[in-house]
């Protein structure tokens, strides 16, 4: 986990910024700075993408420089990674990728998987060309597991059948990708595990909210449930609302889960 330093926040990698964003122990003021930096990066990428689409490509223009971890791959893998990036929505970035070893792809083309800022994607290549993507949004992720053998690692991704955040949906599909390069698979798994834990807590908080709503409202510590709901749903300054919620948490008026519920609602309204 990278240490928080506002002076170097703009220079850390996207992976480190994601780790800070998922850190539940980060103070609310520092968390807001991380969110602001993430939004600034997304706006910058969106503007660059718009300029790239509006600027005619010159015949002698130099191709974009690939990251070091991709330059060592063969041309087929680089083409697959380029196809993966073509599927990204505005602001989506690649966190880590893993390639299936040839030993496990004797009767098909090798698979490539990646964990982005918004989802998990597995890309298969047809024998006669073309690509078939399969993706799982982080909010639909139920479980991520990995097992490593002598020749490769197996990554298993299980998603919920429902698209809703609440956890009452039954388990949907399960993706099992065998024979991935171990180090790369571990990097992808680490990001999947972080997202699984974050969204598991969000679904738990949503379940608590639904139970409170069904029961007609309950007391949150010494503060009526209606007061906390008003704080989460009000139209005031988001930073001030989050600061008040943090003060209530520090004062023991609300629990950690209730604070996370308020924070999630405020962030959704940004």
PyMOL commands that set and color helices and strands:
alter all, ss='L'
color gray80, all
select helices_A, chain A and resi 9-11+14-21+28-54+68-71+75-86+102-104+138-140+182-215+225-233+238-250+256-268
alter helices_A, ss='H'
color red, helices_A
select strands_A, chain A and resi 94-99+112-116+119-125+131-137+141-148+153-160+171-180+219-220+223-224
alter strands_A, ss='S'
color yellow, strands_A
deselect
rebuild
show_as cartoon
